[in-house]
Amino acid sequence: MLILLAEDDPKISKLLVHLLNKDGHQVDLAINGEEAIMYNEINDYEIIILDWMMPVMDGIEACEKLRIKGFANGILMLTAKDTLDDKVVGLESGADDYLVKPFEYRELSARLKALSRRSVKKIKSDISVKGVFSIDRSLQRAFYKDKQLEFTKREYQLFSLLFENEGNAVPREIIIDRVWGIDGDISNNNLDAFIRLLRKKIGKIVDQKIIINVRGIGYKLEV
């Protein structure tokens, strides 16, 4: 599953990301509710795990805003608050389930499986088109007109991330987290080199520079 974890405690988040990855899940990490909402605008998560007590924007406010924005899949709230009133507040904010800290990972895993079974996935076309470019999400392939771009899996992930946000700058840290993961051992120089290789591959069939460097931020795709 593609999971978003919003947790500001670095020890807890590092452990949960490790265990979730070990179970075969792909995990993005946000450190507050505002960042969680930003990540959700970029990716389609099957489940979002929100810690209640976070800086900038707490889990309750983030949950309410996610529902307003149309997120229909499972949301699990994590918190040290364990009174009945607290649970009611969490559930009424839009959360599907509530887990009190401290907890055993086995219980978290079981609750995620239960949420996955009853989650309502967004209805979304497998193919997205922007100008003369398109991507097929189900096959993880990209095309220029009717010609397939010969990307590796990682090249496709990077291209599709920029493609889905066409015209908008995607920050370097989000690119690295989304494509290589939170524990990915990649520097800004490595990312720049990877972008150059991707541009070179696209340039073999497209006589146009479509991946633009946005100084001080990251990269964007212009088609």
C-alpha positions, 0 to 999 in steps of 0.5 A: 500500500501507498501510505502517508505517515504524519508524525513529528516525533523522529524516533517514532516515525523512523521506527514506523517507516522501517516496519511499514517498509519491511511489510512491503508498504511504500511510505511518505513521511510528513512532520505536521498536518500542513505538510500531510495535506501538501503531500496528499495533493501530489499522491494518491494514498490508500491510507493516511496515518495522522498523529494528533499532536503535531506542530503547525497543524494538528491531526484533527484539523488535518483530518477535517481538511483532508475530508473537505478536499475529498480524500475518501480512503482510510485515515487512522489517528494516533494519539496519547489521548485515551478518554471517550471524549477524545476518541469521539473528537477524533472520529467526528473529525473524519478519522476511520479508526483510532489507536492509543499510544503506546501500541504494538506494531502488530495492532497497527498492522492489523488495523491498516489491513482492516482499513484497506479492505473497506477503503473507497479508492478514488475513481481515476483514469489510468491514463493522463494526457498533457499536450503531446505527453501522456502517462499510463499509471497502471503500466507505469509507462510514459509516452510522447505522442504515440511513442513510448519513452524508454524509462527505468522504473525510477525514471518513470517515478520522477517523470510522473511526479513532475508530470502530475504537477506540470507547470508547478515547481516540485521541491527537491526534498519532495522529489528525493523522498517520493522517488528514493524514499526517506532513507534514500542516500542521494544528495542534491548533486546526485539528483542534478546528475539524474535529471541530466540523464533523464533530459538526455533520454527525453532529448533523443525523441523530443527537440524541446527542454521540458524539465526546467530548473527552478532556482532555490526550489527544485524542478518543474515540467513544462509541456 
